Amino acid sequence: MNQRSNQKELLDRDDIPFEHIKKNMQELETINTLLGGHRITLAGLRHLLNGSKQVHICEIGCGGGDNLKAIMAWCRKKNISATYTGIDIKATCIEYAKENLAGEPVNWICSDYRDVRFNTKPDIIFSSLFCHHFNDDEVAEIFRWKYENARLGFFVNDLHRNIIAQRSIQILTQLFSSSYLVKNDAPLSVKRGFRKQDWLTIFNRSGIHGELRWEWAFRWLVIVKK
């Protein structure tokens, strides 16, 4: 746990069938709901909104769209007029996201985030459980891209690398998960997660500094306001 693991997760492979991706995304939505992931995402959003009632929100690495679904429900409750963009490199993730949020007004983009060009820049760009898939230099690149393309700022919701978190999610997924992707990737993703010093290194490498908050359960919330 002293250093971030560089072992790739199964989800990073290109040969995972759609039905397996779908099951993985469904279980991740449950995990995000029960363990507070969506709560942390909403906290980052509220900080950058700063009372605004009209906003364009973009998520990179949107997966099955559960974060955007949670944001959409919250914005409607708060009478916030919002437009949404979801970007993911995997066609299977975009396919499931469209199914998961059927009928909702989301602009889905299947692309490497670095290749996306906006006619009008989003107000807020965020990612959740995305950055740990990359090494520190690549995360610094993500920070620079977000900063350049977001009008108000960006935030990151990701994992705290901690032995208690790793063992806990390993036990929980072995007991309750029916997805081999979740059983393999959830504990590994914690090993690929971050400690405070990792974020400070990324701040220095990217030249972009922001607010760093530790959140329960074993998450980091990084907020960069322009």
LOMIBA-995641 format. One record per residue (C-alpha): x, y, z; residue in three letters. Coordinates in steps of 0.5 Angstrom, whole numbers, plus 2048, in hexadecimal, padded with zeros to 3 digits. Example, Ala and Ser with C-alpha at 12.3 -4.5 7.8 and 13.67 -1.06 7.14 Angstrom:
8197F7810ALA;81B7FE80ESER;
end
This chain:
800800800MET;806805800ASN;8068067F9GLN;8008067F4ARG;7FF7FF7F0SER;8007FF7E9ASN;7FC7F97E8GLN;7F77FA7E2LYS;7F07F87E4GLU;7EC7F47E0LEU;7E77F97DELEU;7ED7FD7DBASP;7ED7F77D5ARG;7E97F77CFASP;7E67F07CEASP;7E17F17D4ILE;7DA7EF7D1PRO;7D57F47D2PHE;7D17F07D7GLU;7D77EF7DCHIS;7D87F77DBILE;7D07F87DDLYS;7D17F47E3LYS;7D77F77E5ASN;7D47FE7E4MET;7CD7FC7E8GLN;7D17FA7EEGLU;7D68007EELEU;7D08047EEGLU;7CD8007F4THR;7D48017F7ILE;7D48097F6ASN;7CD80A7F9THR;7CF8057FFLEU;7D6808801LEU;7D580F7FFGLY;7D88107F9GLY;7D28147F6HIS;7D28187FCARG;7D981A7FBILE;7D881C7F4THR;7D28207F6LEU;7D78247FBALA;7DC8257F5GLY;7D68287F1LEU;7D382C7F6ARG;7DA8307F8HIS;7DB8327F0LEU;7D48347EFLEU;7D48397F4ASN;7CC83A7F4GLY;7CC83A7ECSER;7C58387E9LYS;7C88367E2GLN;7CE8327E1VAL;7D182D7DCHIS;7D48277DFILE;7D98227DCCYS;7DB81C7DEGLU;7E18187DBILE;7E28117DCGLY;7DA8117DDCYS;7D98097DDGLY;7D28077DEGLY;7D080E7E0GLY;7CE80D7E7ASP;7D18137E9ASN;7CE8187E4LEU;7C78147E6LYS;7C88167EDALA;7CA81D7EBILE;7C481E7E7MET;7BF81C7EDALA;7C38217F1TRP;7C38277ECCYS;7BB8257EBARG;7BA8257F2LYS;7BD82C7F3LYS;7BA82F7EDASN;7C18307E9ILE;7C18307E2SER;7C682B7DFALA;7C98287D9THR;7CD8227D9TYR;7D381F7D5THR;7D68187D7GLY;7DC8167D4ILE;7DF80F7D4ASP;7E480B7CFILE;7E08057D0LYS;7DB8047CBALA;7D87FE7D0THR;7D78037D5CYS;7D48097D1ILE;7CF8037CFGLU;7CD8027D6TYR;7CD8097D8ALA;7C880A7D2LYS;7C48057D5GLU;7C58077DCASN;7C280E7DBLEU;7BE80C7D5ALA;7BA8137D3GLY;7BE8177D7GLU;7C181D7D3PRO;7C981B7D4VAL;7CE81C7CEASN;7D18167CETRP;7D88167CBILE;7DC80F7CACYS;7E38127C9SER;7EA8137CDASP;7E98197D1TYR;7EF81C7CEARG;7EC81C7C7ASP;7E68207C9VAL;7E58277C7ARG;7DF82B7C9PHE;7DC8307C5ASN;7DA8337CCTHR;7DE8317D2LYS;7DA82E7D8PRO;7D98327DEASP;7DC82C7E3ILE;7E08267E1ILE;7E08207E6PHE;7E28197E6SER;7E18137EBSER;7E580D7ECLEU;7E880F7E6PHE;7EF8127E8CYS;7F280C7EBHIS;7F28087E4HIS;7F880C7E3PHE;7FF80E7E5ASN;8018147E8ASP;8038187E2ASP;7FD8167DEGLU;7F98187E4VAL;7FC81F7E4ALA;7FB81F7DCGLU;7F381E7DEILE;7F48247E3PHE;7F78287DDARG;7F18267D8TRP;7EC8277DDLYS;7EE82E7DFTYR;7EF8307D8GLU;7E882E7D6ASN;7E48307DCALA;7E18377DDARG;7E08377E5LEU;7E48317E7GLY;7E58297E8PHE;7E58247EDPHE;7E781D7EEVAL;7E48187F3ASN;7E98127F4ASP;7EB80D7F8LEU;7F080D7FFHIS;7F58087FEARG;7F4804805ASN;7F57FD808ILE;7EE7FD80CILE;7EB800805ALA;7EE7FB801GLN;7EC7F5806ARG;7E57F7807SER;7E37F8800ILE;7E67F17FEGLN;7E27EE804ILE;7DC7F2802LEU;7DC7F07FATHR;7DE7E97FBGLN;7D87E8800LEU;7D37EC7FCPHE;7D57ED7F5SER;7D37E97EFSER;7D87EC7EASER;7DF7E97E9TYR;7E17F07E7LEU;7DF7F47EDVAL;7E27EE7F1LYS;7E97EF7EEASN;7E97F67EDASP;7E67F97F3ALA;7EC7F77F8PRO;7F17F97F2LEU;7EE8007F1SER;7F08017F8VAL;7F77FF7F7LYS;7F78047F1ARG;7F48097F5GLY;7F780F7F9PHE;7FA8127FFARG;7FB819801LYS;80281A7FEGLN;8008177F7ASP;7FB81D7F6TRP;8008227F8LEU;80581F7F3THR;80081F7EEILE;7FE8267F0PHE;8068287EFASN;8068247E8ARG;8008277E5SER;80282E7E8GLY;7FA82E7EAILE;7F982F7F1HIS;7F282E7F5GLY;7EE82C7FBGLU;7EF8257FELEU;7EA822802ARG;7EA81B805TRP;7E3818805GLU;7E0812808TRP;7E080C806ALA;7E780C804PHE;7E78117FFARG;7EA8187FCTRP;7E781E7FALEU;7EB8237F6VAL;7E88297F4ILE;7EB82E7EFVAL;7E88357EELYS;7EA83A7E9LYS;
end
